[in-house]
Amino acid sequence: MTHPVMQWRTLIVDDEPLAREGVRTRLQSLGGFDIIAECGGGRAAIAAINAQRLDVVFLDIQMPVVDGFGVISEVGIEHMPPIVFVTAYDHYAIRAFDARAIDYVLKPIDDARFARAVDSVRHRLREAKESSVARQLAGLLEEVRPVADVIPKPSSAAPDRLIARDGDRIEMIPTGEIDWVAADGDYVRVHAGARQLLLRSTMTAIEAALPAGQHVRIHRSTIVNVARVRTLKALPNNEYTVVLRNGVALRASRRYTARLRQVLGIERGERAF
């Protein structure tokens, strides 16, 4: 017996009709997305998000009157569906990920890059749905159980792994495979290549569980694997943009830059590269 393919309820927002068509055509080709509406501006997008039950929004940034960030501000980040930004401008990346975007795709759209973004969307939405079902079942059973518990300190038998308990299953993630870790509401999200794991934990517990010197905290909500750092770009107020080898751009806040420079071996007088 075959099961119906999950169709994620999708909104496309872009002031350029050809750009909307490009996103729509690619989503239809990849499958699994039910395009509920398309909007040519921010005000229409706000109305659609408030009126519809949506799973994901593919959102342009540069739009007249109300831009993409204005849409998020008006709706409220806590009420926004998951977002994939699709834009011609790369300098909004840090702000986009601060807005909890799943991904950030540049125009003109590369098909392979867009497909990877869609894979991330599917993974995130399936994970959220499974977590929601688990919480509903826990409520019916009157049993409170976390989605996943981090075991704060790796065992002496496996010091090179982050160990997580997910119900009756134990997940083991080699620390060397972890690209970065980010706070995600009441959880933390571990990014390891194409794999992601949502854990019920704190950034402090994750930081304590990772080997010192291999991973470094760069923001109260971000930890990176120093071996994955490709580029640093100096920002005002002694902050940095940290670009990983996979192209993900993250912000290093002033509070953590001294430790970042120390781990990377950058002297105080040296300029970022």
NUMI-110097 format. One record per residue (C-alpha): residue number from 1; residue in one letter; chain; x, y, z. Coordinates in steps of 0.25 Angstrom, whole numbers, plus 5000, padded with zeros to 4 digits. Layout:
N
+-----+----+----+------+------+------+
|   i | aa | ch |   px |   py |   pz |
+-----+----+----+------+------+------+
| NUM |  A |  A |    X |    Y |    Z |
...
+-----+----+----+------+------+------+
END
This chain:
273
+-----+----+----+------+------+------+
|   i | aa | ch |   px |   py |   pz |
+-----+----+----+------+------+------+
|   1 |  M |  A | 5000 | 5000 | 5000 |
|   2 |  T |  A | 5006 | 5013 | 4996 |
|   3 |  H |  A | 5004 | 5026 | 5005 |
|   4 |  P |  A | 5001 | 5040 | 4999 |
|   5 |  V |  A | 5013 | 5049 | 4998 |
|   6 |  M |  A | 5013 | 5060 | 5008 |
|   7 |  Q |  A | 5009 | 5073 | 5001 |
|   8 |  W |  A | 5015 | 5085 | 5009 |
|   9 |  R |  A | 5006 | 5098 | 5008 |
|  10 |  T |  A | 5015 | 5108 | 5002 |
|  11 |  L |  A | 5015 | 5123 | 4999 |
|  12 |  I |  A | 5024 | 5130 | 4989 |
|  13 |  V |  A | 5026 | 5145 | 4990 |
|  14 |  D |  A | 5034 | 5153 | 4980 |
|  15 |  D |  A | 5031 | 5166 | 4973 |
|  16 |  E |  A | 5036 | 5161 | 4960 |
|  17 |  P |  A | 5026 | 5151 | 4953 |
|  18 |  L |  A | 5038 | 5144 | 4946 |
|  19 |  A |  A | 5045 | 5141 | 4959 |
|  20 |  R |  A | 5032 | 5136 | 4965 |
|  21 |  E |  A | 5030 | 5127 | 4952 |
|  22 |  G |  A | 5044 | 5122 | 4954 |
|  23 |  V |  A | 5042 | 5118 | 4969 |
|  24 |  R |  A | 5028 | 5112 | 4965 |
|  25 |  T |  A | 5034 | 5104 | 4953 |
|  26 |  R |  A | 5045 | 5098 | 4962 |
|  27 |  L |  A | 5037 | 5094 | 4973 |
|  28 |  Q |  A | 5027 | 5087 | 4964 |
|  29 |  S |  A | 5038 | 5080 | 4958 |
|  30 |  L |  A | 5044 | 5075 | 4971 |
|  31 |  G |  A | 5030 | 5072 | 4976 |
|  32 |  G |  A | 5024 | 5072 | 4990 |
|  33 |  F |  A | 5020 | 5086 | 4991 |
|  34 |  D |  A | 5005 | 5091 | 4990 |
|  35 |  I |  A | 5006 | 5106 | 4985 |
|  36 |  I |  A | 4995 | 5112 | 4993 |
|  37 |  A |  A | 4997 | 5127 | 4988 |
|  38 |  E |  A | 5007 | 5136 | 4981 |
|  39 |  C |  A | 5009 | 5150 | 4985 |
|  40 |  G |  A | 5016 | 5162 | 4978 |
|  41 |  G |  A | 5018 | 5171 | 4990 |
|  42 |  G |  A | 5020 | 5171 | 5005 |
|  43 |  R |  A | 5006 | 5176 | 5009 |
|  44 |  A |  A | 4999 | 5164 | 5001 |
|  45 |  A |  A | 5009 | 5155 | 5007 |
|  46 |  I |  A | 5005 | 5159 | 5021 |
|  47 |  A |  A | 4991 | 5157 | 5018 |
|  48 |  A |  A | 4993 | 5143 | 5013 |
|  49 |  I |  A | 5002 | 5139 | 5024 |
|  50 |  N |  A | 4991 | 5144 | 5034 |
|  51 |  A |  A | 4980 | 5137 | 5027 |
|  52 |  Q |  A | 4986 | 5124 | 5022 |
|  53 |  R |  A | 4992 | 5112 | 5030 |
|  54 |  L |  A | 5005 | 5111 | 5023 |
|  55 |  D |  A | 5017 | 5102 | 5025 |
|  56 |  V |  A | 5028 | 5110 | 5018 |
|  57 |  V |  A | 5030 | 5124 | 5011 |
|  58 |  F |  A | 5040 | 5126 | 4999 |
|  59 |  L |  A | 5042 | 5141 | 5002 |
|  60 |  D |  A | 5049 | 5152 | 4994 |
|  61 |  I |  A | 5056 | 5163 | 5002 |
|  62 |  Q |  A | 5057 | 5175 | 4993 |
|  63 |  M |  A | 5042 | 5179 | 4990 |
|  64 |  P |  A | 5036 | 5193 | 4989 |
|  65 |  V |  A | 5027 | 5199 | 5001 |
|  66 |  V |  A | 5029 | 5187 | 5010 |
|  67 |  D |  A | 5042 | 5178 | 5008 |
|  68 |  G |  A | 5044 | 5164 | 5013 |
|  69 |  F |  A | 5049 | 5168 | 5027 |
|  70 |  G |  A | 5037 | 5177 | 5028 |
|  71 |  V |  A | 5028 | 5165 | 5026 |
|  72 |  I |  A | 5034 | 5158 | 5037 |
|  73 |  S |  A | 5034 | 5170 | 5046 |
|  74 |  E |  A | 5019 | 5172 | 5044 |
|  75 |  V |  A | 5015 | 5157 | 5045 |
|  76 |  G |  A | 5024 | 5155 | 5057 |
|  77 |  I |  A | 5036 | 5145 | 5056 |
|  78 |  E |  A | 5029 | 5136 | 5066 |
|  79 |  H |  A | 5017 | 5135 | 5056 |
|  80 |  M |  A | 5025 | 5133 | 5043 |
|  81 |  P |  A | 5025 | 5120 | 5036 |
|  82 |  P |  A | 5039 | 5115 | 5033 |
|  83 |  I |  A | 5046 | 5124 | 5023 |
|  84 |  V |  A | 5055 | 5122 | 5011 |
|  85 |  F |  A | 5060 | 5136 | 5006 |
|  86 |  V |  A | 5062 | 5137 | 4991 |
|  87 |  T |  A | 5069 | 5149 | 4987 |
|  88 |  A |  A | 5079 | 5156 | 4978 |
|  89 |  Y |  A | 5087 | 5162 | 4989 |
|  90 |  D |  A | 5097 | 5154 | 4998 |
|  91 |  H |  A | 5099 | 5165 | 5008 |
|  92 |  Y |  A | 5086 | 5162 | 5016 |
|  93 |  A |  A | 5091 | 5147 | 5019 |
|  94 |  I |  A | 5094 | 5150 | 5034 |
|  95 |  R |  A | 5081 | 5157 | 5036 |
|  96 |  A |  A | 5074 | 5146 | 5029 |
|  97 |  F |  A | 5079 | 5135 | 5038 |
|  98 |  D |  A | 5076 | 5144 | 5050 |
|  99 |  A |  A | 5062 | 5144 | 5046 |
| 100 |  R |  A | 5063 | 5128 | 5047 |
| 101 |  A |  A | 5063 | 5126 | 5032 |
| 102 |  I |  A | 5064 | 5111 | 5027 |
| 103 |  D |  A | 5073 | 5116 | 5015 |
| 104 |  Y |  A | 5077 | 5127 | 5007 |
| 105 |  V |  A | 5077 | 5126 | 4992 |
| 106 |  L |  A | 5084 | 5136 | 4983 |
| 107 |  K |  A | 5078 | 5140 | 4969 |
| 108 |  P |  A | 5080 | 5136 | 4958 |
| 109 |  I |  A | 5076 | 5123 | 4964 |
| 110 |  D |  A | 5085 | 5111 | 4962 |
| 111 |  D |  A | 5077 | 5099 | 4961 |
| 112 |  A |  A | 5086 | 5090 | 4969 |
| 113 |  R |  A | 5087 | 5100 | 4980 |
| 114 |  F |  A | 5072 | 5102 | 4980 |
| 115 |  A |  A | 5070 | 5087 | 4981 |
| 116 |  R |  A | 5079 | 5087 | 4993 |
| 117 |  A |  A | 5071 | 5098 | 5000 |
| 118 |  V |  A | 5058 | 5090 | 4997 |
| 119 |  D |  A | 5064 | 5077 | 5004 |
| 120 |  S |  A | 5067 | 5086 | 5016 |
| 121 |  V |  A | 5053 | 5090 | 5016 |
| 122 |  R |  A | 5047 | 5076 | 5015 |
| 123 |  H |  A | 5056 | 5072 | 5026 |
| 124 |  R |  A | 5053 | 5083 | 5035 |
| 125 |  L |  A | 5038 | 5082 | 5033 |
| 126 |  R |  A | 5038 | 5067 | 5035 |
| 127 |  E |  A | 5045 | 5068 | 5047 |
| 128 |  A |  A | 5036 | 5079 | 5053 |
| 129 |  K |  A | 5024 | 5070 | 5049 |
| 130 |  E |  A | 5030 | 5058 | 5056 |
| 131 |  S |  A | 5033 | 5066 | 5068 |
| 132 |  S |  A | 5018 | 5071 | 5068 |
| 133 |  V |  A | 5013 | 5057 | 5067 |
| 134 |  A |  A | 5022 | 5053 | 5078 |
| 135 |  R |  A | 5017 | 5064 | 5087 |
| 136 |  Q |  A | 5003 | 5061 | 5084 |
| 137 |  L |  A | 5005 | 5046 | 5088 |
| 138 |  A |  A | 5012 | 5050 | 5100 |
| 139 |  G |  A | 5000 | 5058 | 5104 |
| 140 |  L |  A | 4990 | 5047 | 5102 |
| 141 |  L |  A | 4999 | 5038 | 5110 |
| 142 |  E |  A | 5000 | 5049 | 5121 |
| 143 |  E |  A | 5015 | 5047 | 5120 |
| 144 |  V |  A | 5025 | 5058 | 5118 |
| 145 |  R |  A | 5037 | 5054 | 5110 |
| 146 |  P |  A | 5047 | 5063 | 5103 |
| 147 |  V |  A | 5049 | 5062 | 5088 |
| 148 |  A |  A | 5064 | 5059 | 5090 |
| 149 |  D |  A | 5073 | 5060 | 5102 |
| 150 |  V |  A | 5087 | 5064 | 5101 |
| 151 |  I |  A | 5096 | 5056 | 5110 |
| 152 |  P |  A | 5105 | 5068 | 5114 |
| 153 |  K |  A | 5119 | 5061 | 5115 |
| 154 |  P |  A | 5123 | 5050 | 5105 |
| 155 |  S |  A | 5127 | 5037 | 5111 |
| 156 |  S |  A | 5142 | 5034 | 5113 |
| 157 |  A |  A | 5139 | 5022 | 5103 |
| 158 |  A |  A | 5135 | 5032 | 5092 |
| 159 |  P |  A | 5141 | 5046 | 5095 |
| 160 |  D |  A | 5140 | 5049 | 5080 |
| 161 |  R |  A | 5125 | 5048 | 5079 |
| 162 |  L |  A | 5113 | 5056 | 5083 |
| 163 |  I |  A | 5103 | 5047 | 5089 |
| 164 |  A |  A | 5088 | 5050 | 5089 |
| 165 |  R |  A | 5076 | 5042 | 5094 |
| 166 |  D |  A | 5063 | 5042 | 5085 |
| 167 |  G |  A | 5053 | 5034 | 5092 |
| 168 |  D |  A | 5058 | 5020 | 5092 |
| 169 |  R |  A | 5068 | 5023 | 5081 |
| 170 |  I |  A | 5082 | 5028 | 5084 |
| 171 |  E |  A | 5089 | 5037 | 5073 |
| 172 |  M |  A | 5104 | 5038 | 5072 |
| 173 |  I |  A | 5110 | 5050 | 5064 |
| 174 |  P |  A | 5125 | 5050 | 5063 |
| 175 |  T |  A | 5129 | 5064 | 5067 |
| 176 |  G |  A | 5138 | 5066 | 5055 |
| 177 |  E |  A | 5126 | 5065 | 5046 |
| 178 |  I |  A | 5119 | 5076 | 5053 |
| 179 |  D |  A | 5119 | 5089 | 5045 |
| 180 |  W |  A | 5112 | 5098 | 5054 |
| 181 |  V |  A | 5101 | 5098 | 5065 |
| 182 |  A |  A | 5091 | 5109 | 5067 |
| 183 |  A |  A | 5080 | 5112 | 5077 |
| 184 |  D |  A | 5066 | 5109 | 5072 |
| 185 |  G |  A | 5056 | 5114 | 5082 |
| 186 |  D |  A | 5056 | 5104 | 5094 |
| 187 |  Y |  A | 5065 | 5095 | 5086 |
| 188 |  V |  A | 5078 | 5094 | 5079 |
| 189 |  R |  A | 5080 | 5090 | 5065 |
| 190 |  V |  A | 5093 | 5083 | 5061 |
| 191 |  H |  A | 5097 | 5084 | 5047 |
| 192 |  A |  A | 5106 | 5073 | 5042 |
| 193 |  G |  A | 5107 | 5073 | 5026 |
| 194 |  A |  A | 5094 | 5070 | 5021 |
| 195 |  R |  A | 5089 | 5064 | 5034 |
| 196 |  Q |  A | 5082 | 5072 | 5045 |
| 197 |  L |  A | 5078 | 5068 | 5059 |
| 198 |  L |  A | 5068 | 5076 | 5068 |
| 199 |  L |  A | 5072 | 5075 | 5082 |
| 200 |  R |  A | 5065 | 5079 | 5095 |
| 201 |  S |  A | 5077 | 5085 | 5102 |
| 202 |  T |  A | 5084 | 5098 | 5104 |
| 203 |  M |  A | 5096 | 5105 | 5097 |
| 204 |  T |  A | 5104 | 5104 | 5110 |
| 205 |  A |  A | 5102 | 5089 | 5111 |
| 206 |  I |  A | 5106 | 5087 | 5097 |
| 207 |  E |  A | 5118 | 5095 | 5098 |
| 208 |  A |  A | 5122 | 5087 | 5110 |
| 209 |  A |  A | 5120 | 5074 | 5102 |
| 210 |  L |  A | 5129 | 5078 | 5091 |
| 211 |  P |  A | 5144 | 5077 | 5091 |
| 212 |  A |  A | 5151 | 5090 | 5095 |
| 213 |  G |  A | 5159 | 5096 | 5083 |
| 214 |  Q |  A | 5151 | 5088 | 5073 |
| 215 |  H |  A | 5139 | 5096 | 5074 |
| 216 |  V |  A | 5137 | 5111 | 5079 |
| 217 |  R |  A | 5125 | 5119 | 5083 |
| 218 |  I |  A | 5124 | 5132 | 5074 |
| 219 |  H |  A | 5111 | 5137 | 5079 |
| 220 |  R |  A | 5102 | 5134 | 5090 |
| 221 |  S |  A | 5093 | 5126 | 5080 |
| 222 |  T |  A | 5104 | 5120 | 5071 |
| 223 |  I |  A | 5116 | 5110 | 5072 |
| 224 |  V |  A | 5125 | 5107 | 5060 |
| 225 |  N |  A | 5135 | 5096 | 5057 |
| 226 |  V |  A | 5148 | 5104 | 5055 |
| 227 |  A |  A | 5153 | 5094 | 5044 |
| 228 |  R |  A | 5140 | 5099 | 5036 |
| 229 |  V |  A | 5144 | 5114 | 5036 |
| 230 |  R |  A | 5148 | 5119 | 5022 |
| 231 |  T |  A | 5147 | 5134 | 5024 |
| 232 |  L |  A | 5146 | 5145 | 5034 |
| 233 |  K |  A | 5141 | 5159 | 5031 |
| 234 |  A |  A | 5143 | 5170 | 5041 |
| 235 |  L |  A | 5130 | 5177 | 5044 |
| 236 |  P |  A | 5128 | 5190 | 5053 |
| 237 |  N |  A | 5130 | 5189 | 5068 |
| 238 |  N |  A | 5140 | 5178 | 5067 |
| 239 |  E |  A | 5130 | 5167 | 5062 |
| 240 |  Y |  A | 5132 | 5158 | 5050 |
| 241 |  T |  A | 5125 | 5151 | 5039 |
| 242 |  V |  A | 5129 | 5136 | 5040 |
| 243 |  V |  A | 5128 | 5129 | 5026 |
| 244 |  L |  A | 5129 | 5114 | 5027 |
| 245 |  R |  A | 5134 | 5105 | 5016 |
| 246 |  N |  A | 5119 | 5101 | 5012 |
| 247 |  G |  A | 5116 | 5116 | 5010 |
| 248 |  V |  A | 5108 | 5118 | 5022 |
| 249 |  A |  A | 5110 | 5132 | 5028 |
| 250 |  L |  A | 5110 | 5134 | 5043 |
| 251 |  R |  A | 5112 | 5146 | 5052 |
| 252 |  A |  A | 5122 | 5146 | 5063 |
| 253 |  S |  A | 5118 | 5156 | 5074 |
| 254 |  R |  A | 5128 | 5165 | 5081 |
| 255 |  R |  A | 5127 | 5157 | 5094 |
| 256 |  Y |  A | 5133 | 5145 | 5087 |
| 257 |  T |  A | 5143 | 5150 | 5077 |
| 258 |  A |  A | 5155 | 5150 | 5086 |
| 259 |  R |  A | 5153 | 5135 | 5088 |
| 260 |  L |  A | 5151 | 5133 | 5073 |
| 261 |  R |  A | 5164 | 5140 | 5070 |
| 262 |  Q |  A | 5171 | 5132 | 5080 |
| 263 |  V |  A | 5167 | 5119 | 5075 |
| 264 |  L |  A | 5169 | 5123 | 5060 |
| 265 |  G |  A | 5183 | 5128 | 5064 |
| 266 |  I |  A | 5180 | 5142 | 5059 |
| 267 |  E |  A | 5189 | 5153 | 5067 |
| 268 |  R |  A | 5181 | 5165 | 5072 |
| 269 |  G |  A | 5189 | 5174 | 5062 |
| 270 |  E |  A | 5185 | 5166 | 5050 |
| 271 |  R |  A | 5174 | 5169 | 5041 |
| 272 |  A |  A | 5163 | 5159 | 5038 |
| 273 |  F |  A | 5164 | 5152 | 5025 |
+-----+----+----+------+------+------+
END
